[in-house]
Amino acid sequence: MAISSGSVAGPGGREGQAPAATPGSAAGHPRVGIGHPLMMGVIASVVGFSSTFTVVLQGFVAIGATPEQAASGLFAICVAMGAIGIGLTLAYRMPISIAWSTPGSVLFASTGLIAGGYSAAAGAFIGAALLVVLAGLVKPFGRLVASIPPVLANAMLAGLLLGLCLAPAKAVATEPALALPVVIVWALVARFKRLYAVPAAVLVAILVIAWSGPPLAGRIDHLWPDITFVAPTFSIATFISLAVPLFLVTMASQNIPGLAVMRVNGYLPPVRAIFVSTGLGSVVTALLGGHTLNMSAITAALCAGPEAHPDPRRRWVAVIASGSSYILLGFAATFAALLFAIAPPVLIQAAAGLALLSAFAAAMAGALENPADRDAALVTFVTAASGLSFFGIGSAFWGLVAGGLMMALGRLGR
């Protein structure tokens, strides 16, 4: 899918314009009040937060964040994505959902500690954020990013996800008493309502932590969010190994699907405004320990679709509710970080792995959908999953390089 800083192709209208009511939108449907989209927005935010906050915290800690920095980062991105989503939604009267980069957190978890610690990571967050701004302002650069073969981007993401998705099985093998309840609840709830499977599993994990871990009383001296300034440092090696892959997986796995969801529901989102605002917002969150903001795909599907409201002109209310809920959920960041700190690592990894199984399946399906490019996709996948590093540059970048060369070789002479 090609993107640019101009407009997104759609059925009539102009960029930044919500679709008009159609015979299939409001007419013929029962009258729906404002309470329904408000409720759907709250559900979307609670599901989105509970499903992946463990992934976000694990990513922060993996690349060197202290518990205070991790809590500050989670608080910052919750508040920023809620505020930016509300601002864009009010400005354009369309449901523009903003989220954190879950693939970015997966990248951090697979990268591990980097030279320079979390200050260097903050510098990489800023580098990726500025690349997002550049994609919004410079049309040729946006087109260049969109020209990266989706099969390679999906294969890279699948390679990064593999280790985390193996965690539930490893947890059951090493700590069955702790991990089995989490996995069983996830499977049972997924059988009837997949949307709530991961939140239910996370809730069980929290109960297991409270039951088996040290008592929380005496450990909580404040519930007000920790806000910590992280002074960024910059290096070329960190930019290539962390900032560039973070930018690519965010664009390929979050922004482009998010735009697609909006298009499917008849909206023509303001691409330039979205990229510039989320990029600049990510610069601010990086200084507080947070990482990249981007368009949401899952939350957007809930808030921009007919489930939110039959009339597409009224669905923007759902994002006002979800954005406000995200801001409120941000104030639970310190408590979430404390749970993460006292929990058995294998249990946190199991919860994170269950949350990412659907993303892994989608990434593998996208990587292998074209038989002619499967060799290139597999080379990208195994390279990214290997964890190799050359010149201080991690496996995500080398996976794209190896897969790109394999693809070019395969197409030579066609």
C-alpha positions in Angstrom: 0.0 0.0 0.0 1.5 3.3 -1.0 1.3 6.2 1.4 2.3 9.8 1.1 2.0 13.0 3.1 -0.8 14.0 0.8 -4.0 12.0 0.8 -5.2 8.5 1.1 -7.2 7.2 -1.8 -10.8 6.6 -0.9 -14.4 6.7 -2.1 -14.8 10.3 -2.9 -14.3 13.4 -0.7 -11.0 14.9 0.3 -8.3 14.2 2.9 -9.5 14.9 6.4 -13.1 14.5 5.6 -15.5 12.1 7.2 -17.8 10.1 5.0 -21.4 11.2 4.5 -24.2 9.1 5.8 -25.1 6.3 3.4 -28.2 4.1 3.1 -26.3 1.4 4.9 -25.0 3.6 7.8 -27.8 5.2 9.7 -31.0 4.5 7.7 -32.6 1.2 8.4 -30.9 0.8 11.8 -32.4 1.4 15.2 -31.8 4.7 16.8 -28.5 4.6 18.7 -27.7 7.2 21.4 -24.3 8.7 22.3 -23.9 6.2 25.2 -23.1 3.4 22.8 -20.0 4.9 21.1 -18.9 6.1 24.5 -19.1 2.6 25.9 -17.3 1.1 22.9 -14.5 3.7 23.3 -14.0 2.7 26.9 -14.0 -1.0 26.1 -11.5 -0.4 23.3 -9.1 1.4 25.6 -9.3 -1.1 28.5 -8.8 -4.0 26.1 -5.9 -2.3 24.4 -4.2 -1.4 27.6 -4.7 -4.7 29.4 -3.7 -6.7 26.4 -0.2 -5.3 25.8 1.0 -3.2 28.8 3.1 -6.2 29.9 4.7 -6.2 26.4 5.5 -2.5 26.7 7.0 -2.8 30.2 9.0 -5.8 29.2 10.4 -4.0 26.2 11.5 -1.0 28.4 13.2 -3.1 31.0 14.9 -5.3 28.3 16.8 -2.3 26.9 17.8 -1.0 30.3 15.0 1.0 31.9 14.8 1.2 35.6 11.3 0.5 37.2 10.9 4.3 37.6 11.8 5.0 34.0 9.5 2.2 32.8 6.6 3.6 34.8 7.3 7.1 33.6 7.4 5.9 30.0 4.1 4.0 30.3 2.4 7.0 31.9 3.8 9.4 29.2 2.7 7.4 26.2 -0.8 6.7 27.7 -1.4 10.4 28.3 0.2 11.5 24.9 -1.8 9.0 22.8 -5.0 9.9 24.5 -4.4 13.6 24.1 -3.3 13.4 20.5 -6.1 11.1 19.6 -8.7 13.4 21.1 -7.1 16.5 19.5 -7.1 15.0 16.0 -10.6 13.6 16.4 -12.0 16.9 17.4 -10.2 18.7 14.7 -11.3 16.4 11.9 -14.5 14.9 13.4 -13.4 11.4 12.5 -12.3 8.5 14.8 -8.5 8.8 14.7 -7.2 6.3 17.2 -3.6 6.6 18.5 -1.7 3.8 20.2 1.7 2.8 21.4 4.0 0.8 19.1 3.6 -2.8 20.3 5.9 -4.1 17.5 8.4 -1.5 18.8 8.2 -3.1 22.3 8.8 -6.5 20.7 11.9 -5.1 19.0 13.2 -3.9 22.3 12.7 -7.2 24.0 14.6 -9.0 21.3 17.4 -6.4 21.1 18.2 -6.4 24.8 20.7 -4.1 26.5 22.4 -1.6 24.2 25.6 0.4 24.6 24.8 3.6 26.4 21.9 2.2 28.3 18.4 3.7 28.4 19.7 7.2 27.5 20.9 5.7 24.2 17.5 4.1 23.8 15.8 7.5 24.3 18.0 8.9 21.6 16.8 6.1 19.3 13.2 6.8 20.2 13.7 10.4 19.1 15.4 9.4 15.9 12.5 7.1 15.0 10.0 9.9 15.9 11.8 12.4 13.6 11.7 9.8 10.8 7.9 9.6 11.2 7.7 13.4 11.0 9.8 13.3 7.9 7.5 10.7 6.3 4.6 13.1 6.9 6.3 16.2 5.5 8.3 14.8 2.6 6.2 12.9 0.0 9.1 11.0 -1.7 10.3 9.8 1.7 6.8 8.5 2.6 6.6 6.7 -0.7 10.0 5.2 -0.2 9.0 3.8 3.2 5.8 2.4 1.7 7.8 0.7 -1.1 9.4 -1.7 1.4 8.0 -5.1 0.5 5.3 -6.0 3.0 6.4 -9.6 3.0 9.8 -8.6 4.4 8.4 -6.2 7.0 6.0 -9.0 8.1 8.8 -11.5 8.2 11.0 -9.3 10.3 8.2 -8.7 12.7 7.5 -12.4 12.9 11.1 -13.2 13.6 11.1 -10.7 16.5 7.9 -12.1 17.9 9.0 -15.7 17.8 10.9 -15.7 21.1 8.1 -14.1 23.0 5.5 -16.3 21.6 7.4 -19.4 22.8 7.3 -18.0 26.3 3.9 -19.5 27.4 5.0 -23.0 26.5 8.3 -22.5 28.4 6.4 -21.0 31.4 4.2 -24.1 31.6 7.2 -26.3 31.5 9.1 -24.5 34.2 6.3 -23.1 36.5 3.2 -25.1 35.7 1.4 -24.0 38.9 1.7 -20.4 38.0 1.4 -20.5 34.2 -1.2 -23.1 33.6 -4.1 -21.1 35.1 -3.2 -18.1 32.8 -3.0 -20.3 29.7 -6.2 -22.2 30.5 -8.2 -19.1 31.1 -6.9 -17.5 27.8 -7.9 -20.6 25.9 -11.4 -20.9 27.4 -12.3 -17.2 26.9 -10.9 -17.2 23.4 -13.2 -20.0 22.6 -16.2 -17.7 23.2 -14.9 -14.2 22.8 -11.4 -13.8 21.5 -11.4 -10.0 22.1 -11.4 -10.6 25.9 -9.1 -13.6 26.0 -5.8 -11.7 26.7 -7.3 -9.2 29.2 -8.8 -12.2 31.1 -5.4 -13.9 31.0 -3.7 -10.8 32.3 -6.3 -10.5 35.1 -5.5 -14.1 36.2 -1.8 -13.4 36.0 -2.3 -10.4 38.4 -4.3 -12.6 40.8 -1.5 -15.3 40.6 1.1 -12.6 41.3 -0.9 -11.3 44.3 -1.4 -14.8 45.7 2.2 -16.2 45.1 4.4 -13.1 45.2 5.4 -10.9 48.1 2.7 -8.8 49.7 2.0 -5.5 48.0 1.3 -3.8 51.3 4.4 -1.8 52.3 5.7 -1.7 48.7 3.3 0.9 47.5 4.4 4.2 49.0 2.6 6.3 46.3 0.2 5.8 43.5 0.9 9.0 41.7 2.8 8.3 38.5 6.6 8.4 38.5 7.7 11.1 36.0 11.4 10.8 35.2 13.4 12.8 32.7 15.7 10.7 30.5 18.6 12.6 28.9 19.0 11.2 25.4 22.3 10.3 23.9 22.8 9.7 20.2 25.1 7.5 18.1 25.0 6.2 14.5 25.2 2.6 15.6 22.1 2.9 17.8 20.3 4.9 15.2 20.8 2.1 12.6 20.2 -0.8 15.0 17.2 0.5 16.9 15.8 3.8 15.5 15.5 2.6 11.9 14.0 -0.8 12.7 11.6 0.9 15.2 10.5 3.3 12.5 10.0 0.6 9.9 8.0 -1.8 12.1 5.9 1.1 13.4 5.1 2.2 9.9 4.6 -1.3 8.4 2.7 -2.9 11.3 0.8 0.1 12.8 0.5 3.2 10.7 -0.2 1.5 7.3 -2.8 -1.0 8.7 -4.3 1.9 10.7 -4.8 3.9 7.6 -6.2 0.8 5.9 -8.8 0.4 8.6 -9.9 4.0 8.2 -10.2 3.6 4.4 -12.2 0.4 4.7 -14.7 2.3 6.9 -15.0 5.2 4.4 -12.8 7.8 6.0 -10.0 9.8 4.3 -7.6 10.4 7.3 -5.3 13.5 7.3 -2.0 11.5 6.9 0.3 14.5 7.2 -1.3 15.8 10.4 -1.3 12.3 11.9 2.3 11.6 11.2 3.6 15.0 12.2 1.6 15.1 15.5 2.5 11.5 16.5 6.1 12.1 15.6 6.4 15.2 17.6 4.5 13.7 20.4 6.9 10.8 20.4 9.8 13.2 20.9 8.2 14.5 24.1 7.4 11.0 25.4 11.0 9.9 24.7 12.3 12.5 27.1 10.1 10.9 29.8 11.0 7.3 28.9 8.3 6.5 26.4 8.6 5.3 22.9 6.8 5.7 19.6 3.2 6.7 19.1 1.3 5.7 15.9 -2.1 5.0 14.5 -3.9 2.1 16.1 -5.3 -0.8 14.0 -7.2 -2.8 16.6 -8.7 0.2 18.5 -9.4 1.9 15.2 -11.3 -1.2 14.1 -13.5 -0.9 17.2 -14.0 2.8 17.1 -14.2 3.4 13.3 -16.4 0.5 12.5 -20.2 0.0 12.6 -19.9 -1.5 16.1 -19.3 2.0 17.5 -22.3 3.6 15.7 -24.3 2.9 12.6 -23.7 6.5 11.4 -20.0 7.0 10.5 -20.4 10.7 11.2 -20.9 10.0 14.9 -18.2 7.4 15.5 -15.7 10.0 16.5 -17.3 10.1 19.9 -15.8 6.6 20.6 -12.3 8.0 20.3 -13.0 10.8 22.7 -14.0 8.1 25.3 -11.1 5.8 24.5 -8.6 8.7 24.6 -9.9 9.9 27.9 -9.8 6.4 29.3 -6.2 6.0 28.2 -5.2 9.2 30.0 -6.9 7.8 33.2 -5.2 4.4 32.7 -1.9 6.2 32.5 -2.2 7.1 36.2 -2.1 3.3 37.0 1.4 3.1 35.4 3.2 3.0 38.7 1.1 0.2 40.0 1.5 -1.7 36.8 5.3 -1.3 36.9 5.3 -2.5 40.5 3.4 -5.7 39.6 5.8 -6.2 36.7 8.8 -5.8 39.1 7.6 -8.3 41.7 6.1 -10.9 39.3 8.0 -14.0 38.4 9.6 -13.2 35.0 8.3 -16.4 33.4 4.7 -15.3 34.2 5.1 -11.9 32.7 6.7 -13.4 29.6 3.8 -15.9 29.3 1.2 -13.1 29.5 3.1 -11.1 26.9 3.5 -14.1 24.6 -0.3 -14.9 24.7 -0.9 -11.2 23.8 1.3 -11.5 20.8 0.1 -14.8 19.3 -2.4 -13.1 17.0 0.2 -10.6 15.8 2.6 -13.4 15.1 0.0 -15.4 13.1 -0.9 -12.3 11.1 2.8 -11.5 10.5 3.6 -15.0 9.3 0.5 -15.1 7.0 1.6 -11.8 5.5 5.2 -13.0 5.1 4.3 -16.2 3.3 1.3 -15.1 1.2 3.4 -14.8 -2.0 5.0 -18.1 -3.0 7.5 -16.3 -5.2 9.0 -14.4 -2.3 8.8 -17.1 0.4 12.6 -17.8 0.3 13.3 -14.1 0.9 10.7 -14.0 3.7 12.1 -17.0 5.4 15.7 -15.6 5.2 14.4 -12.4 6.8 12.5 -14.4 9.5 15.3 -16.6 10.6 17.8 -13.8 10.6 15.6 -11.5 12.6 14.9 -14.4 15.0 18.5 -15.3 15.4 19.5 -12.3 17.5 22.8 -11.9 15.6 24.6 -8.5 15.7 27.3 -7.0 13.6 29.0 -3.6 14.2 26.6 -3.0 17.1 23.6 -3.3 14.7 20.9 -5.8 15.7 19.2 -8.6 13.9 16.1 -6.7 12.8 18.1 -4.6 10.4 20.2 -7.5 9.1 17.0 -9.5 8.6 15.7 -6.8 6.2 19.1 -6.6 4.4 19.4 -10.4 4.0 15.8 -10.8 2.9 16.1 -7.9 0.5 19.2 -9.3 -1.1 17.5 -12.7 -1.4 14.5 -11.1 -3.0 16.6 -9.2 -5.5 18.5 -12.4 -6.4 15.2 -14.3 -6.9 13.8 -11.6 -9.2 17.0 -11.3 -11.2 16.2 -12.1 -14.8 12.5 -12.4 -14.3 
